[in-house]
Amino acid sequence: MLQKLWNPEIETLSREQVCALEAPLIADQIRYVYQHSPYYRDKYDLAGIDPATIDSHSALARLPFTEKSDIAQAQQQGELFGPNQCCDFDDIIRMTCTGGSTGEPTRLGWTRNDIDGYNEMGARAMWAMGCRPRDLVISCLNYSMYAGGIMDHGAFETLGAGILPYSIGNSERLLEMLSRFPPRAAGYSLFMTPSYAVRLADIAQQNGIDLHRLNVTRGYFSGEAGLQVPGYRDKIEQAWGMRAMDMYGTAELGVQSGECEHRNGHHYCGAGLVAAELVDPASGETLAFEDDSVGELVYTSLRREACPLIRLRSHDIVRIYTEPCACGRHSFRLHTLGRSDDMFIVKGVNVFPLAIQEALLKHRPEISAEFFVELTREPPIDYRPRLCIEVSPTLNSKGYSGLAQAIVSTLQQQCNFSATVEFVAQGSIATEHKTRRLYRAYLDQAAPALEVLYRQ
């Protein structure tokens, strides 16, 4: 009989026990980066910090933060991996990339031990989501450079699941392939972004394919926070006839966190491999890990060899839950509220794309709830931002004006801001890639050029 938890010894530890486990690992990692990374050594020397005194979670708060932009800037100046590289290139066996703040991919190096740690965290999360060796997973994340494809592929294999590396693109071919698969008792599983599942459902409808006949029984979703929006998960489950489970993670460190059968938040699965802190996103002050606390997650690698990251700001704003879960896991759980770098302020009101998505779901099925916001001028944003939304092909164009007014009213009531609404054809925004929700045109982040069906 299969065990209920992937790693019961770690996943049943209390917060206090995790801190005790990680204290010597923190000391070892800080000592390692001080010895091997001039970048970290200079930062700590400049701050007057003796690395030998950093030997606990509370001591971590004395160290300066690391920003992803620090690494990206060094790479733009000619470094292959950046100033945090700590091992010889001979020990690095894999390079992946993550999207940087400039739009240029940020390169990541991994040793064999680094990959093993990533796979362990991924296996914990995927096991929590219900993935088992019986699963045959069709992975539709990007295998071209980016961590989500090849790295998470290894995590599925670690727990023993079968996996098909389909990657992205060729949507019609994917649906045709699934329709030709023979029935199997365990069914088939998909691994993709939530918005791509919505896009595939649209393509299936256009081609007369009944998704409920494809024997896809489970979906494991990552790369976007869509399933945390009330109604969005229901939309996917109803379209596919599957059970949709959500995973949170970061490409730089892994720290995959998966929700269990109770769906009461993502279980943090990085204990013993990545230390987690909660900080105030504005002041940077450390916050206590208490039930219902809200803050930004900050991560410190504990066993990383190639490119360790110390106090890396995630800019993910989360609410945490600390009570043990009925599933048996004692790790803290998190619910993603948004990203601090995706938040924008309209006439003094903080607006998160996730809140907009939740508001738009009230207007299904007239719209698909796939959207993006474009900020055309730099702050202060004293104007109505452009809100581009996919509209259903079944809605008569005579209804566009009334629908737009209703959406504006909902946004005003739920999010306390107004937008200029535009409608585009269904399938224009959601793709097999991660769907971007915010474009800042004043920073040369150009929104896609789409044919506008209606402009308010």
C-alpha positions in Angstrom: 0.0 0.0 0.0 1.3 3.4 -1.0 2.1 5.8 1.9 -0.1 8.9 2.2 2.8 11.4 2.4 5.9 11.4 0.1 8.3 12.2 3.0 6.5 11.7 6.3 9.7 12.4 8.3 9.9 15.9 7.0 6.3 16.8 6.2 5.0 16.1 9.7 7.5 18.4 11.4 6.2 21.4 13.3 7.4 24.9 12.4 9.7 24.8 15.5 11.1 21.5 14.4 11.7 22.7 10.9 13.6 25.8 12.2 15.8 23.5 14.4 16.5 21.2 11.4 17.4 24.1 9.2 19.6 26.1 11.6 22.8 24.2 10.9 22.0 24.1 7.2 21.6 27.9 7.2 25.0 28.2 8.8 26.6 25.9 6.3 25.1 27.7 3.3 26.1 31.1 4.5 29.7 29.9 5.1 29.7 28.3 1.6 28.6 31.5 -0.2 31.0 33.7 1.8 33.9 31.5 0.7 32.9 31.0 -2.9 30.9 34.1 -4.0 32.6 37.5 -4.1 29.2 39.0 -4.6 27.9 37.8 -1.3 31.2 38.2 0.5 31.3 41.9 -0.5 27.6 42.4 0.5 28.2 41.0 3.9 31.5 42.8 4.5 30.0 46.1 3.4 27.2 45.5 5.9 29.6 44.6 8.7 28.2 41.1 9.1 30.2 38.2 10.4 28.9 35.2 8.5 29.7 32.9 11.4 26.9 34.6 13.4 24.2 33.7 10.8 23.1 30.3 12.1 19.3 30.5 12.5 16.1 31.8 10.9 16.1 34.8 13.2 19.7 35.6 12.2 18.8 35.6 8.5 16.9 38.8 9.0 20.2 40.6 9.5 21.3 39.9 5.9 20.5 42.1 2.9 18.0 40.8 0.4 18.8 39.4 -3.0 16.8 40.6 -6.0 16.3 38.7 -9.2 17.4 41.9 -11.0 20.8 41.7 -9.3 21.5 38.4 -11.1 20.0 39.5 -14.4 22.1 42.7 -14.4 25.3 40.7 -13.9 24.4 38.4 -16.8 23.7 41.4 -19.0 27.2 42.6 -18.2 28.7 39.3 -19.5 28.5 36.7 -16.7 27.1 33.4 -17.7 25.3 32.6 -14.5 25.8 35.7 -12.4 27.7 36.7 -9.3 26.2 34.0 -7.1 27.9 31.1 -8.9 29.8 29.2 -6.3 31.1 26.0 -8.0 33.3 25.2 -10.9 31.5 24.9 -14.3 32.7 21.3 -14.4 30.2 20.5 -11.7 27.3 22.1 -13.4 25.3 19.6 -15.5 22.2 21.6 -16.4 21.3 25.2 -17.4 17.8 26.4 -17.4 16.2 29.9 -17.7 13.5 32.0 -16.2 12.0 35.1 -17.5 13.8 38.2 -16.2 12.4 41.6 -15.3 13.9 43.0 -18.5 12.2 40.3 -20.6 15.6 38.6 -21.2 15.9 35.1 -19.9 17.8 34.8 -16.6 20.2 31.8 -16.7 20.3 29.2 -13.8 23.0 26.6 -13.2 22.4 23.3 -11.5 24.7 20.5 -10.1 23.5 17.0 -9.8 22.8 17.5 -6.1 20.9 20.7 -6.8 18.6 18.8 -9.2 18.1 16.1 -6.7 16.9 18.7 -4.2 14.5 20.3 -6.7 13.1 16.8 -7.5 12.6 16.0 -3.9 10.5 19.2 -3.3 8.6 18.6 -6.5 7.8 15.0 -5.5 6.5 16.2 -2.2 4.2 18.7 -3.8 3.0 16.4 -6.6 2.3 13.6 -4.2 0.2 16.0 -2.1 -1.8 16.9 -5.3 -2.6 13.2 -5.7 0.0 12.2 -8.4 1.1 8.6 -8.0 3.2 6.0 -10.0 0.0 5.0 -11.8 -0.3 8.4 -13.5 0.6 9.0 -17.1 1.2 12.7 -17.3 1.3 14.7 -20.5 3.5 17.6 -19.7 2.6 20.8 -21.7 5.0 23.2 -20.0 7.8 24.8 -22.0 10.8 22.6 -22.4 12.7 25.2 -24.4 15.2 26.5 -21.8 12.7 27.2 -19.1 12.7 25.4 -15.8 9.0 24.4 -15.7 9.4 21.9 -18.4 12.6 19.9 -17.8 12.9 20.4 -14.1 9.3 19.5 -13.1 9.6 16.6 -15.6 12.3 15.2 -13.3 10.1 15.6 -10.2 7.4 13.5 -11.8 9.9 10.8 -12.6 11.3 10.9 -9.0 7.9 9.9 -7.6 7.5 7.2 -10.3 4.9 8.7 -12.6 5.1 8.1 -16.3 5.5 11.3 -18.3 5.2 12.4 -21.9 7.3 15.5 -22.6 4.8 17.1 -25.0 5.9 20.8 -24.4 3.9 23.7 -25.9 2.4 24.3 -29.3 0.5 22.1 -31.7 -2.7 22.2 -29.7 -4.8 20.5 -32.4 -2.3 17.7 -32.6 -2.4 17.3 -28.8 -6.1 16.9 -28.7 -6.0 14.5 -31.6 -3.4 12.4 -29.9 -5.4 12.3 -26.6 -8.5 11.2 -28.6 -6.5 8.2 -30.0 -5.1 7.1 -26.6 -6.7 3.8 -25.5 -8.8 3.8 -22.3 -6.9 3.1 -19.1 -8.3 2.5 -15.6 -6.2 5.3 -14.1 -7.0 7.7 -17.0 -4.6 10.4 -18.2 -3.2 13.5 -16.5 -2.2 16.9 -17.9 0.4 19.2 -16.5 0.1 22.8 -17.8 -0.9 26.4 -17.0 -4.5 27.0 -16.2 -5.0 29.4 -19.0 -3.8 26.8 -21.5 -6.4 24.4 -20.3 -9.0 27.1 -21.0 -7.5 27.7 -24.5 -7.5 23.9 -25.3 -11.2 23.7 -24.3 -11.9 26.5 -26.8 -10.0 24.7 -29.5 -11.8 21.5 -28.7 -15.2 23.2 -29.0 -14.2 24.7 -32.3 -13.2 21.3 -33.7 -16.2 19.4 -32.3 -14.1 17.4 -29.7 -15.9 16.2 -26.6 -13.2 16.7 -23.8 -15.2 14.4 -21.5 -14.5 11.5 -23.8 -10.7 11.9 -23.7 -10.3 10.0 -20.4 -8.3 12.9 -18.9 -9.1 12.5 -15.2 -6.6 14.8 -13.5 -4.9 18.1 -14.2 -1.9 19.3 -12.3 -1.5 23.1 -12.9 1.4 25.5 -12.4 2.9 28.7 -13.7 -0.1 30.9 -13.0 -2.2 31.6 -9.9 -5.5 31.1 -11.8 -6.8 28.2 -9.8 -6.8 30.3 -6.7 -9.4 32.5 -8.2 -12.9 31.4 -7.2 -14.7 30.0 -10.3 -11.7 29.5 -12.5 -11.0 26.0 -11.2 -14.7 25.2 -11.7 -14.5 26.4 -15.3 -11.6 24.0 -16.1 -13.1 21.0 -14.2 -16.5 21.4 -15.9 -14.9 21.8 -19.4 -12.7 18.7 -19.0 -14.5 16.5 -16.5 -11.2 16.3 -14.5 -10.1 17.0 -11.0 -7.8 20.1 -11.1 -5.0 20.5 -8.6 -2.7 23.5 -8.1 1.0 23.9 -7.5 3.0 26.9 -6.6 6.7 27.3 -7.2 9.6 29.5 -8.2 11.9 28.6 -11.1 15.0 29.9 -9.3 14.7 27.6 -6.3 11.9 25.2 -6.9 10.1 25.4 -3.5 7.2 23.7 -5.1 4.1 23.7 -2.9 1.1 21.6 -3.7 -2.5 21.6 -2.4 -3.8 18.3 -0.9 -7.2 16.7 -1.3 -8.7 19.3 1.2 -7.7 22.2 -1.1 -7.2 24.6 1.8 -4.0 26.2 0.6 -0.6 25.0 -0.9 1.5 23.0 1.5 5.0 24.4 1.6 7.2 21.5 0.5 10.7 23.0 0.8 11.5 22.2 4.4 15.2 21.2 4.8 16.0 22.4 1.4 14.9 26.1 1.2 14.2 28.3 4.3 11.2 30.5 4.1 10.6 33.8 5.7 7.6 36.2 5.7 8.3 39.9 5.4 6.4 43.1 5.1 6.6 43.9 1.3 6.9 47.6 1.9 9.4 47.8 4.9 11.2 44.5 4.5 10.7 43.8 8.2 10.4 40.1 9.2 6.9 39.0 10.1 5.9 36.2 12.5 4.7 32.9 11.0 1.3 33.1 12.5 -2.0 31.8 11.3 -3.7 34.2 8.8 -0.6 36.4 8.5 -0.1 38.2 5.1 3.2 39.1 3.7 5.9 38.5 1.0 7.7 35.2 0.9 11.6 35.4 1.0 13.7 32.3 0.3 17.1 31.1 1.2 18.6 28.0 -0.4 20.1 25.5 2.1 21.9 22.9 0.1 22.5 24.7 -3.2 25.9 24.2 -4.8 25.9 25.9 -8.2 24.1 29.2 -7.7 22.8 29.6 -4.1 20.4 32.4 -3.4 20.3 34.0 0.0 17.1 35.9 1.1 15.7 36.0 -2.4 12.6 38.2 -2.6 9.8 36.4 -4.4 7.5 39.4 -4.6 4.7 36.9 -4.0 2.1 38.2 -1.5 0.6 35.3 0.4 -1.7 34.6 3.3 -0.3 31.7 5.4 -2.1 29.1 7.5 -0.2 27.3 10.3 -2.7 24.9 11.8 -1.9 21.2 10.9 -4.0 19.9 8.0 -6.3 16.9 8.2 -4.2 15.3 5.5 -1.4 14.8 8.1 1.0 17.4 6.9 2.2 20.0 9.5 3.9 22.3 7.0 2.5 25.8 6.7 0.1 26.4 3.9 -0.1 29.5 1.6 -2.7 31.2 -0.5 -1.3 33.5 -3.2 -2.9 36.9 -3.2 -0.8 38.5 -6.0 2.6 39.8 -6.8 3.9 43.0 -5.4 5.5 43.8 -8.8 2.2 43.1 -10.6 0.3 45.4 -8.3 -0.6 48.8 -9.6 -2.2 51.8 -8.0 -5.1 53.6 -9.6 -6.0 56.9 -7.8 -4.7 55.6 -4.5 -6.2 52.1 -4.8 -4.0 49.0 -4.8 -5.1 46.7 -7.7 -4.0 43.1 -8.2 -4.6 41.2 -11.5 -5.9 38.2 -9.5 -8.7 40.5 -8.0 -9.6 41.6 -11.6 -9.8 38.0 -12.7 -12.1 37.1 -9.8 -14.4 40.0 -10.7 -14.5 39.1 -14.4 -15.6 35.5 -13.6 -18.9 36.9 -12.6 -19.6 37.7 -16.2 -19.2 34.2 -17.7 -20.2 32.8 -20.1 -20.4 36.2 -22.0 -16.7 36.5 -21.5 -14.0 33.8 -21.1 -12.4 35.8 -18.2 -9.0 35.8 -20.1 -7.7 39.4 -20.0 -4.8 41.7 -19.7 -4.3 45.3 -18.4 -2.2 47.8 -20.2 -0.9 50.9 -18.4 -0.1 53.4 -21.1 1.4 56.2 -19.0 3.8 56.1 -16.0 2.4 56.7 -12.5 0.6 58.3 -11.0 -2.2 56.4 -12.7 -4.9 59.0 -12.6 -6.6 57.6 -15.8 -8.6 54.5 -16.5 -6.3 51.7 -17.5 -7.0 49.7 -20.7 -8.6 46.3 -19.9 -8.7 43.9 -22.8 -11.0 40.9 -22.4 -11.9 37.9 -24.5 -15.6 37.9 -25.4 -17.7 34.8 -26.3 -18.4 34.3 -30.0 -22.0 33.5 -29.1 -22.7 37.0 -27.8 -24.3 39.3 -30.3 -22.3 42.4 -30.9 -25.3 44.5 -30.0 -24.8 43.3 -26.4 -21.2 44.5 -26.2 -22.0 48.0 -24.8 -24.2 46.7 -22.0 -21.7 44.0 -21.1 -18.9 46.5 -20.9 -20.9 48.8 -18.6 -21.7 45.8 -16.4 -18.1 44.9 -16.1 -17.1 48.4 -15.3 -19.7 48.4 -12.5 -18.4 45.1 -11.1 -14.8 46.3 -11.1 -15.9 49.5 -9.3 -17.8 47.5 -6.6 -15.2 44.7 -6.1 -11.9 46.3 -6.9 -12.7 50.0 -6.4 -11.3 51.3 -9.7 -12.5 51.9 -13.2 -11.1 50.7 -16.5 -11.6 51.3 -20.2 -13.0 48.0 -21.5 -12.1 46.5 -24.9 -13.3 43.1 -26.3 -11.3 40.8 -28.5 -12.1 37.4 -30.0 -12.1 34.4 -27.7 -8.7 32.6 -28.1 -6.8 35.8 -28.7 -5.2 36.2 -25.2 -4.8 32.7 -23.7 -2.1 30.6 -25.3 0.0 27.6 -24.4 2.5 30.0 -22.7 2.0 31.6 -19.3 -0.6 34.3 -19.8 0.7 37.7 -18.9 -1.9 39.9 -17.2 -0.1 43.3 -16.9 1.7 45.3 -19.5 3.4 48.6 -18.5 3.8 50.4 -21.9 5.8 53.2 -20.3 8.5 50.6 -19.6 8.4 49.3 -23.2 6.3 46.3 -22.2 4.2 46.3 -25.4 0.8 44.6 -25.1 0.0 42.3 -28.0 -1.6 43.9 -31.1 -5.1 42.3 -31.3 -8.1 43.1 -33.4 -10.5 45.0 -31.2 -14.2 44.0 -31.6 -15.4 46.7 -29.3 -13.9 49.7 -27.5 -15.8 51.5 -24.7 
